[in-house]
Amino acid sequence: MKYRRLTKQQLEELQQEFINFLATQSITGEEWRLIKSQKPEVAEQELDVFSDLIWEGVLSKVHYLENLSAQQMHLFHCTKKQMKLISVKVTNPNIDLTTKTGFDWFKKNWQSDFVEYLTASKAYTSEPNIDKFTLIEQGAVITKGELYSWFDNVIG
């Protein structure tokens, strides 16, 4: 398995896609029930292959990722050849960027001495989607990139 199996909830939400996936392998609903009861290891393999296909499709469309914590923001722009990073660190220990109050403070004070910026870029490994997936597993979320773009315009 290249990524990780989708959660039960994710699989339920993608039920029609999974049915279509089984149909491409000429597996009917009745055959699927038999596989699950008589060959659970084969059923597990099918779920893993389906999960990898879904992840591959999603990750190939990812252009921006964000990972926010109490004192830091890591904003990623995933281009064709590399990942660009804008890192924001708040050194005021009383500010928590994950709260509305903390983020409101940041919006007013983003140029203060309590805010540090760093930019970097890194070439992908041989598997760009694995690089993106790793960031997601570490807490990053897929975004439309508004925050990255704003910072890129301001500090770029």
C-alpha positions as CSV (number, residue, x, y, z in Angstrom):
1,M,0.0,0.0,0.0
2,K,1.4,3.3,-1.1
3,Y,-0.6,5.7,1.2
4,R,-3.1,4.6,3.9
5,R,-6.4,3.0,3.8
6,L,-9.3,5.4,3.7
7,T,-11.3,5.6,7.0
8,K,-14.6,3.9,7.3
9,Q,-16.4,7.2,7.0
10,Q,-14.4,8.1,3.8
11,L,-15.2,4.7,2.3
12,E,-18.9,5.2,3.1
13,E,-18.8,8.6,1.4
14,L,-17.2,7.1,-1.6
15,Q,-19.5,4.1,-1.8
16,Q,-20.6,4.7,-5.4
17,E,-17.0,5.2,-6.5
18,F,-16.1,1.9,-4.8
19,I,-19.0,0.1,-6.6
20,N,-17.7,1.5,-9.9
21,F,-14.2,0.4,-8.9
22,L,-15.4,-3.2,-8.3
23,A,-17.4,-3.1,-11.5
24,T,-14.2,-2.3,-13.5
25,Q,-12.8,-5.6,-12.2
26,S,-16.1,-7.4,-13.1
27,I,-16.9,-7.9,-9.4
28,T,-20.7,-7.8,-8.7
29,G,-22.2,-7.0,-5.3
30,E,-22.9,-10.6,-4.7
31,E,-19.3,-11.6,-5.5
32,W,-18.1,-8.8,-3.2
33,R,-20.1,-10.2,-0.3
34,L,-18.6,-13.6,-0.9
35,I,-15.1,-12.2,-1.1
36,K,-15.6,-10.4,2.2
37,S,-16.9,-13.5,4.0
38,Q,-14.7,-16.2,2.4
39,K,-11.5,-14.3,1.4
40,P,-11.1,-11.4,3.8
41,E,-7.5,-10.9,2.9
42,V,-8.5,-10.3,-0.8
43,A,-11.2,-7.9,0.4
44,E,-8.5,-6.0,2.4
45,Q,-6.3,-5.8,-0.7
46,E,-9.1,-4.4,-2.8
47,L,-9.8,-1.7,-0.2
48,D,-6.1,-0.9,-0.2
49,V,-5.9,-0.6,-4.0
50,F,-9.0,1.5,-4.0
51,S,-7.7,3.8,-1.3
52,D,-4.4,4.3,-3.2
53,L,-6.3,5.2,-6.3
54,I,-8.4,7.8,-4.5
55,W,-5.3,9.3,-2.7
56,E,-3.4,9.4,-6.0
57,G,-6.3,11.3,-7.6
58,V,-6.6,13.7,-4.8
59,L,-2.9,14.4,-4.3
60,S,-2.3,15.0,-8.0
61,K,-4.7,18.0,-7.7
62,V,-3.1,19.5,-4.6
63,H,-1.5,22.9,-5.1
64,Y,-1.6,24.3,-1.6
65,L,-1.3,22.9,1.9
66,E,-1.4,24.6,5.3
67,N,-0.3,23.4,8.7
68,L,-1.2,25.8,11.5
69,S,-0.3,25.4,15.1
70,A,-0.5,27.7,18.1
71,Q,2.6,29.7,17.3
72,Q,3.4,28.8,13.7
73,M,2.0,28.6,10.2
74,H,3.6,26.5,7.5
75,L,2.1,27.4,4.1
76,F,3.1,25.3,1.1
77,H,2.7,25.9,-2.6
78,C,3.1,22.7,-4.5
79,T,4.4,23.5,-8.0
80,K,5.3,21.0,-10.7
81,K,8.9,20.7,-9.7
82,Q,9.1,21.8,-6.1
83,M,7.4,22.8,-2.9
84,K,7.6,26.4,-1.8
85,L,7.2,27.2,1.9
86,I,6.3,30.4,3.7
87,S,6.8,29.9,7.4
88,V,5.4,32.3,9.9
89,K,6.3,32.2,13.6
90,V,4.7,34.2,16.3
91,T,7.1,34.7,19.3
92,N,4.5,36.2,21.6
93,P,3.7,33.3,23.9
94,N,0.3,34.7,24.7
95,I,-0.9,34.4,21.1
96,D,-2.5,31.2,19.8
97,L,-3.0,31.3,16.0
98,T,-5.5,28.5,16.1
99,T,-8.0,30.7,18.0
100,K,-10.1,33.6,16.5
101,T,-8.6,36.0,19.0
102,G,-5.1,34.9,18.2
103,F,-5.6,35.1,14.5
104,D,-7.2,38.5,14.8
105,W,-4.2,39.7,16.7
106,F,-2.0,38.3,14.0
107,K,-3.9,40.1,11.2
108,K,-3.4,43.4,13.0
109,N,0.3,42.8,14.0
110,W,1.7,40.7,11.2
111,Q,4.5,43.3,10.7
112,S,5.4,43.5,14.4
113,D,8.7,42.3,16.0
114,F,6.7,39.3,17.4
115,V,6.3,37.8,14.0
116,E,9.1,36.1,12.0
117,Y,9.0,34.9,8.4
118,L,11.1,32.4,6.5
119,T,10.7,31.3,2.9
120,A,12.2,28.2,1.4
121,S,11.8,25.8,-1.5
122,K,12.6,22.1,-1.8
123,A,12.6,19.8,-4.8
124,Y,10.3,16.8,-4.6
125,T,11.7,13.4,-4.1
126,S,11.0,10.9,-6.9
127,E,7.4,10.8,-5.7
128,P,5.8,14.3,-5.3
129,N,2.5,12.8,-4.2
130,I,4.2,10.9,-1.3
131,D,5.8,14.2,-0.3
132,K,2.3,15.9,-0.2
133,F,0.8,12.9,1.6
134,T,3.5,13.0,4.3
135,L,2.6,16.7,5.0
136,I,-1.0,15.7,5.3
137,E,-0.2,12.9,7.7
138,Q,1.7,15.5,9.8
139,G,-1.4,17.7,10.1
140,A,-1.4,19.8,6.9
141,V,-4.8,20.4,5.2
142,I,-5.5,21.0,1.5
143,T,-6.5,24.6,0.8
144,K,-7.1,26.9,-2.1
145,G,-4.0,28.9,-1.2
146,E,-5.5,32.3,-0.3
147,L,-3.2,32.7,2.8
148,Y,-0.1,31.6,0.9
149,S,-0.9,33.9,-2.0
150,W,-1.5,36.9,0.3
151,F,1.9,36.3,2.1
152,D,3.6,35.7,-1.2
153,N,2.4,39.1,-2.5
154,V,3.3,40.9,0.8
155,I,6.7,39.4,1.5
156,G,7.6,38.2,-1.9
